[in-house]
Amino acid sequence: MQNKITVNDLNAWFGAKQVLHDIDIGIEKNAITAIIGPSGCGKSTFIRCLNRMHEVVPGAKVSGKVLVDEMDIYDSDIDPVDIRRSIGMVFQKPNPFPTMSIRDNVVAGLRLNGVKDKNVLDKTAEESLRKAALWEEVKNDLHKSGMSLSGGQQQRLCIARALAVEPEVILFDEPCSALDPISTSKIEDLMLELKEKYTLIIVTHNMQQAARVSDRTAFFLYGKLIEFGETDQIFKKPEEKSTEDYIIGRFG
C-alpha cells in the first residue's frame, strides 16, 4: 500500500519537556490508522504534529520530518494554514460554532477562504452533510443553530465542516468519547465510508473501537512508538509485552 504520510525522526516538546521521541511511522493512503496508548503517552500531540497545530501552543516545538505525498510540511516555504486545510481535524468534544446555523457551520471554512457565491456554499453544505450522513436529519432545519443538534449530530456536523474544505486527511482525536453507543456506531460506520476517499487517523482509548474500524494500529507509551502493524496482528499477536499488557487492561 502507498503511504499518504511518512514520519521520520519526529520529536516534540512543550517548553523543555520532551513529549515525543524519535517517531518513525508510515500512514497508509485510504486506510484508517488507530493510535492507542494510555493517557499522557503523546497520542494527541502526535496527530497535532501532522497538521502543524502543535506549534500554535506557546513554547511548543517540533523536529524531524513529516512528509505528505513526499512534501515536507515543516519546510520553511510551506504555509501552515494550507496544511491545516488539507489535513482536517475533528476533536474530542463536538465544537459547532454556537452563533452559526447548521448550514453556516458547514461552510465556515469556505467563507474564511473567500468563497461568497451562495450557490457554491449551498451545494457544498448539502454535499458535505450527505458525506457526513447527516443531510436527511437536518435538511429542513439548516437555518437552526448547530447547538440545537444532539451530541452525535453535532459531531457529524463537525465532520461535515472538516469535509467542506476538501481535505485529503482527517484526524480524529477521541471523536466518540463524549457520545452514546448509538451515536458512536454512526460515527464508526461513517469512518468506514470515508476511507474510500480520505486517509483517516483516529486517536482512541476504546480498544473495541480501534479493533472494529482501523486497518493498522500504533501503540504509544511514554512518548515513544512501541509497536505498529496490522490491527489484527496488534490485537491478537502483539510482539511487545507492553502492547499486550495495555490491550488486555493491565495498565492504562
FIDRENLUM-46370 format. One line per field, with one value per residue: residue in one letter; x, y, z of N, C-alpha, C, CB in turn. Coordinates in steps of 0.05 Angstrom, whole numbers, plus 5000, padded with zeros to 4 digits. Glycine has a CB too. Layout:
r: c(a,...)
n_xx: c(X,...)
n_yy: c(Y,...)
n_zz: c(Z,...)
ca_xx: c(X,...)
ca_yy: c(Y,...)
ca_zz: c(Z,...)
c_xx: c(X,...)
c_yy: c(Y,...)
c_zz: c(Z,...)
cb_xx: c(X,...)
cb_yy: c(Y,...)
cb_zz: c(Z,...)
//
This chain:
r: c(m,q,n,k,i,t,v,n,d,l,n,a,w,f,g,a,k,q,v,l,h,d,i,d,i,g,i,e,k,n,a,i,t,a,i,i,g,p,s,g,c,g,k,s,t,f,i,r,c,l,n,r,m,h,e,v,v,p,g,a,k,v,s,g,k,v,l,v,d,e,m,d,i,y,d,s,d,i,d,p,v,d,i,r,r,s,i,g,m,v,f,q,k,p,n,p,f,p,t,m,s,i,r,d,n,v,v,a,g,l,r,l,n,g,v,k,d,k,n,v,l,d,k,t,a,e,e,s,l,r,k,a,a,l,w,e,e,v,k,n,d,l,h,k,s,g,m,s,l,s,g,g,q,q,q,r,l,c,i,a,r,a,l,a,v,e,p,e,v,i,l,f,d,e,p,c,s,a,l,d,p,i,s,t,s,k,i,e,d,l,m,l,e,l,k,e,k,y,t,l,i,i,v,t,h,n,m,q,q,a,a,r,v,s,d,r,t,a,f,f,l,y,g,k,l,i,e,f,g,e,t,d,q,i,f,k,k,p,e,e,k,s,t,e,d,y,i,i,g,r,f,g)
n_xx: c(5017,5007,5039,5008,5024,5089,5129,5189,5236,5211,5206,5179,5165,5140,5156,5212,5202,5204,5159,5149,5188,5233,5199,5181,5141,5094,5037,4983,4952,4882,4863,4848,4881,4894,4911,4935,4942,4961,4935,4968,5011,5027,4995,4955,4987,5021,4985,4972,5019,5019,4988,5008,4988,5009,5049,5023,5016,5042,5112,5118,5151,5179,5217,5247,5218,5157,5125,5079,5052,5104,5118,5150,5119,5139,5173,5206,5180,5128,5060,5028,4973,4952,4966,4934,4885,4886,4893,4848,4814,4779,4752,4753,4709,4647,4647,4612,4604,4576,4543,4526,4485,4465,4477,4514,4554,4577,4599,4635,4692,4700,4680,4717,4759,4746,4703,4643,4598,4532,4506,4548,4562,4515,4511,4558,4548,4505,4528,4570,4543,4515,4557,4573,4533,4488,4451,4397,4374,4376,4360,4314,4322,4364,4372,4372,4407,4472,4480,4433,4428,4435,4487,4515,4498,4519,4574,4578,4564,4610,4646,4626,4637,4693,4700,4681,4720,4749,4791,4850,4866,4839,4840,4822,4809,4797,4740,4691,4686,4652,4603,4541,4528,4498,4505,4560,4566,4545,4583,4628,4611,4609,4663,4684,4661,4683,4737,4743,4752,4785,4843,4847,4860,4856,4854,4844,4817,4787,4790,4759,4736,4781,4795,4750,4746,4796,4850,4904,4945,4976,5016,5029,5074,5097,5112,5137,5138,5118,5099,5076,5029,4989,4922,4895,4938,4965,4927,4917,4966,5010,5077,5106,5111,5091,5052,5015,5001,4977,4932,4902,4888,4921,4946,4938)
n_yy: c(4976,5046,5100,5156,5192,5202,5195,5216,5209,5242,5290,5322,5378,5410,5469,5457,5405,5342,5308,5273,5222,5209,5188,5143,5129,5103,5125,5095,5108,5121,5090,5069,5089,5072,5104,5084,5080,5095,5150,5212,5194,5216,5213,5250,5295,5276,5270,5323,5344,5328,5362,5411,5437,5432,5470,5517,5523,5561,5561,5509,5461,5427,5374,5339,5302,5309,5280,5292,5261,5261,5315,5358,5381,5416,5448,5510,5544,5529,5542,5540,5544,5525,5472,5457,5460,5420,5376,5358,5365,5332,5341,5318,5335,5354,5414,5456,5521,5567,5611,5605,5580,5512,5504,5547,5534,5490,5512,5548,5547,5552,5603,5632,5625,5659,5647,5667,5659,5642,5597,5561,5555,5533,5486,5460,5455,5419,5373,5361,5351,5307,5270,5265,5237,5263,5295,5279,5283,5336,5369,5401,5438,5473,5526,5529,5534,5505,5485,5464,5412,5341,5310,5270,5284,5335,5323,5297,5341,5371,5339,5344,5397,5395,5365,5399,5434,5404,5364,5322,5287,5265,5278,5247,5261,5225,5220,5199,5197,5228,5210,5172,5100,5090,5136,5133,5086,5104,5143,5110,5077,5116,5131,5085,5089,5138,5127,5109,5153,5187,5193,5168,5182,5160,5176,5138,5114,5071,5005,4967,4998,5013,4963,4950,4989,5003,4995,4992,4994,5035,5033,5074,5094,5129,5172,5147,5107,5044,4997,4978,4960,4914,4917,4871,4837,4866,4865,4811,4782,4812,4838,4861,4859,4900,4923,4882,4879,4929,4926,4883,4906,4912,4958,5030)
n_zz: c(5000,4987,5021,5051,5089,5114,5169,5198,5247,5287,5336,5394,5436,5496,5516,5557,5564,5535,5494,5453,5423,5374,5330,5280,5226,5178,5146,5116,5054,5043,5085,5153,5208,5274,5335,5395,5467,5536,5575,5567,5537,5490,5445,5425,5418,5378,5332,5326,5310,5258,5228,5238,5283,5333,5340,5351,5404,5457,5465,5447,5406,5348,5317,5262,5206,5170,5120,5070,5017,4998,5006,5050,5106,5143,5118,5105,5068,5067,5079,5140,5146,5098,5104,5147,5123,5086,5118,5158,5223,5274,5337,5406,5436,5410,5372,5348,5317,5360,5348,5297,5242,5223,5169,5160,5195,5169,5122,5140,5136,5081,5072,5101,5068,5028,4994,4966,4936,4936,4914,4908,4961,4983,4955,4970,5025,5026,5000,5036,5083,5068,5058,5111,5131,5151,5126,5114,5164,5178,5136,5132,5170,5166,5179,5233,5296,5303,5352,5368,5356,5373,5413,5383,5331,5328,5327,5278,5247,5255,5229,5177,5169,5169,5122,5083,5063,5031,5048,5049,5086,5148,5216,5276,5341,5394,5379,5395,5449,5480,5467,5461,5455,5407,5375,5372,5341,5293,5278,5272,5229,5191,5186,5162,5112,5095,5087,5036,5005,5034,5078,5142,5210,5275,5343,5400,5462,5465,5460,5433,5394,5363,5345,5314,5273,5250,5202,5211,5270,5319,5376,5429,5481,5537,5503,5461,5401,5406,5381,5317,5268,5227,5247,5265,5276,5317,5358,5366,5365,5390,5387,5427,5498,5529,5496,5494,5548,5555,5519,5541,5588,5633,5649,5643)
ca_xx: c(5000,5022,5037,4999,5041,5113,5141,5216,5252,5195,5208,5162,5168,5125,5178,5235,5192,5201,5136,5152,5216,5243,5177,5182,5117,5082,5007,4974,4931,4855,4861,4843,4902,4887,4933,4926,4961,4950,4934,4994,5033,5035,4978,4943,5010,5030,4969,4973,5044,5014,4976,5022,4973,5025,5065,5007,5018,5066,5135,5119,5168,5179,5239,5242,5204,5130,5121,5052,5057,5132,5123,5156,5101,5153,5191,5202,5163,5101,5041,5014,4944,4946,4968,4910,4862,4887,4893,4828,4814,4754,4761,4740,4683,4636,4650,4599,4605,4550,4526,4520,4466,4476,4489,4537,4576,4589,4614,4651,4719,4699,4677,4743,4777,4737,4681,4619,4576,4511,4501,4570,4561,4492,4518,4578,4535,4490,4546,4585,4525,4509,4581,4574,4509,4471,4433,4368,4365,4376,4356,4293,4328,4391,4374,4374,4434,4485,4479,4406,4431,4444,4516,4524,4494,4539,4600,4576,4565,4638,4659,4617,4653,4720,4699,4673,4744,4761,4817,4860,4869,4823,4849,4801,4821,4776,4716,4667,4688,4630,4578,4528,4535,4485,4519,4587,4563,4541,4609,4645,4602,4617,4692,4689,4653,4700,4764,4743,4762,4804,4861,4837,4876,4839,4864,4822,4822,4768,4803,4740,4733,4805,4794,4728,4747,4822,4866,4930,4944,5002,5015,5048,5079,5118,5122,5151,5122,5127,5093,5058,5025,4961,4906,4890,4963,4970,4908,4917,4993,5029,5105,5117,5096,5076,5029,4995,4992,4958,4908,4885,4879,4938,4952,4927)
ca_yy: c(5000,5071,5117,5183,5208,5188,5210,5208,5221,5264,5296,5345,5389,5433,5482,5440,5377,5328,5291,5253,5215,5194,5173,5136,5114,5109,5124,5087,5123,5109,5070,5081,5082,5079,5110,5076,5082,5107,5180,5225,5180,5231,5208,5275,5312,5264,5278,5353,5350,5321,5385,5435,5450,5432,5494,5541,5525,5576,5545,5483,5459,5401,5369,5316,5306,5298,5282,5286,5257,5269,5343,5363,5402,5435,5464,5539,5558,5518,5557,5521,5546,5507,5445,5451,5458,5393,5356,5368,5353,5330,5340,5300,5346,5368,5443,5474,5550,5570,5633,5599,5559,5487,5509,5565,5518,5472,5527,5569,5547,5563,5632,5642,5625,5679,5639,5683,5650,5628,5571,5544,5549,5515,5459,5447,5447,5394,5351,5354,5338,5279,5254,5261,5221,5280,5311,5272,5290,5365,5384,5420,5455,5484,5553,5527,5534,5479,5476,5452,5384,5324,5308,5255,5300,5357,5312,5293,5368,5379,5323,5357,5423,5388,5355,5421,5447,5383,5356,5296,5271,5274,5269,5246,5259,5214,5232,5187,5194,5241,5202,5147,5078,5092,5157,5122,5068,5120,5155,5089,5070,5139,5129,5064,5100,5160,5119,5105,5177,5201,5179,5174,5174,5163,5171,5127,5098,5049,4983,4954,5016,5010,4936,4950,5007,5010,4976,4989,5006,5043,5034,5093,5093,5148,5188,5131,5087,5018,4976,4988,4939,4909,4917,4843,4826,4881,4857,4782,4771,4834,4829,4873,4852,4924,4925,4861,4888,4951,4917,4867,4923,4910,4986,5049)
ca_zz: c(5000,4986,5044,5048,5107,5124,5191,5203,5269,5297,5365,5401,5463,5507,5531,5560,5567,5510,5496,5432,5419,5351,5319,5252,5220,5152,5147,5090,5040,5042,5106,5179,5227,5302,5354,5421,5488,5559,5576,5570,5523,5466,5421,5414,5408,5352,5309,5323,5294,5230,5214,5248,5305,5358,5343,5359,5433,5464,5475,5434,5382,5334,5299,5245,5181,5165,5091,5059,4989,4993,5012,5079,5115,5160,5102,5112,5049,5069,5096,5158,5141,5076,5115,5164,5105,5072,5139,5176,5249,5289,5364,5425,5443,5387,5376,5328,5324,5373,5337,5268,5235,5214,5142,5162,5208,5149,5102,5153,5125,5054,5074,5110,5044,5009,4976,4973,4918,4952,4902,4915,4990,4988,4943,4988,5051,5022,4994,5060,5103,5057,5064,5140,5138,5168,5109,5117,5191,5183,5111,5136,5194,5161,5190,5262,5308,5305,5380,5373,5350,5394,5414,5360,5307,5329,5319,5249,5236,5255,5207,5152,5167,5160,5094,5064,5051,5014,5058,5039,5110,5171,5242,5296,5368,5412,5369,5405,5478,5494,5454,5469,5437,5381,5361,5366,5319,5268,5271,5262,5202,5174,5182,5143,5086,5087,5079,5007,4992,5051,5096,5168,5234,5299,5370,5415,5486,5464,5446,5415,5371,5347,5332,5295,5249,5238,5187,5224,5297,5331,5405,5440,5510,5545,5480,5441,5386,5416,5362,5295,5248,5221,5272,5273,5289,5342,5379,5371,5369,5392,5390,5452,5522,5539,5479,5503,5575,5552,5506,5558,5610,5657,5656,5623)
c_xx: c(5017,5018,5027,5017,5065,5126,5169,5228,5237,5199,5191,5166,5146,5146,5202,5227,5189,5178,5134,5181,5220,5221,5182,5157,5107,5052,4997,4951,4905,4853,4856,4866,4894,4912,4923,4949,4949,4950,4962,5017,5041,5018,4967,4965,5019,5012,4968,4999,5039,5000,4985,5005,4989,5039,5049,5007,5044,5088,5137,5137,5170,5206,5233,5227,5176,5125,5093,5055,5084,5139,5127,5139,5114,5174,5185,5184,5134,5084,5026,4983,4935,4947,4943,4885,4862,4887,4874,4828,4787,4762,4744,4712,4672,4638,4638,4603,4578,4532,4518,4499,4480,4491,4515,4560,4591,4608,4632,4680,4720,4697,4703,4762,4767,4715,4656,4594,4557,4506,4523,4569,4538,4499,4538,4566,4520,4508,4561,4568,4517,4533,4583,4550,4490,4449,4404,4357,4362,4367,4333,4298,4355,4395,4377,4403,4445,4484,4452,4407,4440,4475,4527,4521,4514,4567,4600,4576,4594,4654,4651,4633,4681,4721,4694,4697,4760,4789,4825,4862,4851,4834,4826,4813,4799,4748,4690,4666,4665,4603,4567,4534,4523,4499,4547,4586,4560,4568,4628,4637,4611,4646,4698,4681,4674,4728,4766,4756,4784,4822,4853,4857,4859,4854,4840,4832,4806,4781,4785,4736,4757,4804,4773,4734,4774,4834,4893,4929,4973,4998,5037,5050,5102,5130,5137,5132,5134,5123,5073,5055,4996,4946,4902,4915,4968,4952,4910,4945,5013,5058,5117,5099,5079,5051,5007,4984,4971,4931,4890,4878,4896,4946,4938,4900)
c_yy: c(5025,5088,5145,5202,5190,5206,5199,5223,5245,5266,5321,5353,5409,5446,5463,5410,5363,5307,5270,5248,5198,5176,5169,5120,5122,5105,5118,5104,5107,5085,5084,5071,5091,5084,5104,5080,5097,5138,5191,5213,5194,5227,5233,5294,5302,5273,5308,5361,5345,5343,5412,5451,5450,5458,5519,5544,5540,5558,5517,5483,5430,5399,5343,5323,5294,5302,5274,5284,5268,5299,5346,5386,5422,5451,5494,5554,5547,5534,5537,5521,5527,5478,5438,5449,5430,5370,5366,5354,5355,5324,5322,5309,5360,5399,5459,5503,5558,5591,5628,5578,5534,5491,5525,5552,5502,5488,5549,5570,5558,5593,5645,5644,5643,5671,5653,5674,5632,5600,5551,5535,5529,5487,5445,5438,5421,5370,5342,5341,5310,5261,5247,5247,5237,5294,5304,5281,5320,5382,5405,5440,5469,5512,5552,5527,5506,5467,5463,5422,5368,5322,5293,5270,5323,5347,5307,5320,5377,5364,5336,5382,5417,5379,5378,5434,5427,5375,5329,5276,5282,5261,5269,5242,5251,5224,5222,5186,5207,5232,5176,5125,5080,5113,5147,5104,5083,5133,5134,5080,5091,5137,5108,5072,5121,5150,5112,5129,5191,5182,5187,5165,5180,5156,5161,5112,5072,5026,4970,4971,5013,4984,4936,4966,5009,4987,4971,5004,5011,5045,5053,5090,5111,5164,5173,5112,5060,4996,4987,4965,4936,4906,4889,4831,4839,4870,4827,4770,4794,4823,4838,4866,4876,4929,4906,4870,4910,4942,4900,4881,4921,4938,5004,5060)
c_zz: c(5000,5011,5036,5065,5116,5145,5197,5226,5281,5328,5370,5430,5470,5525,5532,5561,5540,5513,5474,5426,5394,5338,5289,5245,5192,5154,5119,5080,5040,5061,5132,5197,5255,5318,5382,5441,5512,5558,5581,5555,5497,5442,5408,5403,5381,5329,5305,5309,5264,5214,5225,5268,5331,5362,5351,5390,5440,5476,5463,5410,5372,5319,5284,5220,5181,5135,5084,5029,4981,4999,5042,5089,5133,5145,5106,5093,5049,5088,5114,5154,5119,5086,5131,5147,5093,5093,5161,5203,5262,5318,5382,5431,5418,5392,5353,5337,5334,5360,5308,5265,5227,5188,5145,5176,5187,5131,5113,5141,5097,5054,5083,5087,5022,4990,4985,4957,4933,4941,4909,4944,4996,4978,4961,5014,5048,5018,5020,5081,5093,5063,5094,5150,5157,5153,5115,5144,5194,5159,5113,5158,5191,5174,5220,5271,5308,5332,5386,5368,5374,5392,5390,5334,5305,5319,5289,5234,5234,5234,5180,5148,5158,5131,5074,5050,5035,5024,5044,5062,5132,5196,5261,5323,5388,5404,5381,5436,5493,5483,5465,5449,5409,5364,5353,5342,5292,5259,5260,5234,5182,5167,5160,5115,5077,5078,5050,4993,5008,5067,5124,5190,5258,5324,5386,5440,5485,5446,5425,5390,5352,5331,5310,5270,5236,5222,5200,5251,5306,5361,5415,5470,5517,5522,5459,5426,5392,5394,5342,5275,5241,5247,5282,5288,5316,5365,5386,5378,5371,5398,5417,5475,5532,5522,5489,5530,5573,5540,5524,5584,5635,5667,5636,5631)
cb_xx: c(4981,5013,5064,4970,5025,5133,5123,5234,5280,5165,5237,5132,5196,5099,5169,5251,5166,5228,5111,5137,5226,5266,5150,5209,5094,5094,4995,4965,4939,4849,4887,4815,4929,4870,4943,4916,4986,4965,4914,5000,5025,5063,4954,4926,5033,5030,4940,4971,5067,4998,4945,5029,4946,5046,5079,4978,5018,5059,5132,5090,5197,5155,5266,5227,5220,5108,5141,5030,5035,5140,5100,5186,5077,5167,5188,5229,5175,5102,5021,5021,4935,4967,4993,4906,4864,4911,4921,4800,4835,4735,4762,4756,4684,4607,4680,4569,4614,4554,4541,4546,4447,4454,4469,4529,4564,4568,4594,4653,4730,4676,4655,4754,4779,4760,4677,4623,4587,4485,4498,4597,4557,4467,4529,4602,4516,4470,4567,4599,4499,4504,4607,4577,4517,4488,4439,4365,4384,4403,4349,4267,4328,4396,4349,4359,4433,4514,4483,4385,4450,4431,4525,4509,4465,4542,4607,4551,4548,4651,4650,4587,4653,4731,4677,4657,4761,4763,4817,4887,4900,4792,4873,4780,4834,4782,4714,4663,4715,4633,4583,4497,4527,4455,4521,4598,4539,4520,4622,4644,4571,4610,4707,4673,4625,4704,4772,4715,4739,4788,4891,4810,4904,4814,4877,4804,4816,4741,4814,4713,4730,4831,4788,4703,4739,4842,4870,4954,4930,5013,5018,5039,5085,5140,5138,5174,5123,5112,5082,5069,5036,4959,4879,4883,4987,4966,4880,4906,5000,5021,5122,5121,5114,5095,5036,5009,5016,4970,4915,4899,4852,4963,4983,4924)
cb_yy: c(5000,5088,5119,5187,5218,5181,5209,5211,5229,5260,5300,5340,5402,5423,5489,5448,5377,5313,5308,5262,5199,5177,5187,5121,5120,5091,5150,5058,5130,5100,5052,5073,5096,5056,5140,5047,5098,5098,5189,5226,5151,5224,5190,5289,5312,5234,5267,5367,5333,5296,5383,5453,5436,5409,5500,5539,5496,5599,5542,5473,5470,5398,5368,5295,5295,5311,5264,5307,5271,5263,5361,5368,5390,5420,5456,5552,5557,5488,5574,5527,5575,5510,5442,5474,5479,5392,5350,5365,5368,5308,5368,5299,5366,5360,5449,5467,5567,5577,5660,5591,5569,5465,5523,5591,5499,5457,5539,5564,5519,5551,5640,5625,5596,5688,5607,5712,5635,5643,5574,5558,5575,5526,5463,5467,5470,5397,5359,5379,5356,5280,5269,5288,5195,5300,5306,5241,5280,5374,5365,5406,5438,5486,5569,5502,5546,5482,5500,5465,5380,5295,5294,5229,5311,5370,5286,5276,5388,5375,5293,5363,5437,5365,5335,5442,5460,5392,5352,5298,5270,5268,5286,5222,5286,5223,5229,5159,5205,5271,5199,5152,5052,5099,5183,5107,5049,5142,5169,5065,5067,5165,5122,5039,5113,5179,5094,5100,5196,5219,5184,5162,5190,5144,5197,5109,5113,5058,4962,4950,5045,5011,4915,4961,5034,5018,4987,5001,4987,5069,5006,5122,5063,5134,5210,5114,5093,5010,4951,5013,4912,4883,4931,4826,4831,4911,4863,4767,4752,4854,4839,4903,4842,4949,4920,4834,4897,4973,4901,4841,4916,4894,4991,5037)
cb_zz: c(5024,4961,5059,5057,5132,5101,5217,5178,5260,5290,5374,5395,5466,5523,5560,5585,5583,5503,5495,5406,5444,5359,5323,5245,5241,5130,5158,5091,5011,5013,5108,5191,5219,5315,5351,5422,5478,5584,5599,5599,5517,5459,5430,5435,5428,5354,5313,5350,5304,5228,5215,5225,5309,5357,5317,5349,5447,5484,5505,5426,5388,5314,5314,5261,5157,5183,5075,5068,4971,4965,5003,5083,5129,5183,5071,5112,5022,5078,5078,5187,5134,5053,5133,5185,5083,5054,5151,5163,5267,5277,5376,5451,5468,5381,5379,5325,5299,5401,5338,5254,5211,5211,5124,5176,5229,5133,5082,5183,5125,5038,5094,5133,5034,4993,4977,4968,4893,4953,4872,4909,5006,4973,4915,4993,5060,4998,4973,5071,5106,5027,5055,5154,5152,5182,5080,5114,5212,5191,5089,5141,5219,5132,5183,5272,5336,5296,5399,5355,5326,5391,5439,5358,5306,5357,5334,5241,5253,5283,5208,5153,5195,5178,5092,5079,5073,4985,5088,5025,5120,5167,5252,5289,5377,5441,5340,5394,5488,5490,5424,5472,5449,5384,5378,5391,5323,5272,5296,5282,5202,5187,5208,5151,5087,5111,5096,4996,4988,5071,5090,5172,5235,5297,5383,5398,5512,5452,5465,5429,5380,5364,5352,5308,5257,5260,5158,5206,5317,5318,5418,5434,5520,5560,5491,5454,5354,5441,5375,5282,5258,5203,5267,5249,5270,5338,5371,5348,5347,5414,5367,5449,5544,5538,5449,5506,5592,5534,5481,5565,5617,5651,5658,5596)
//
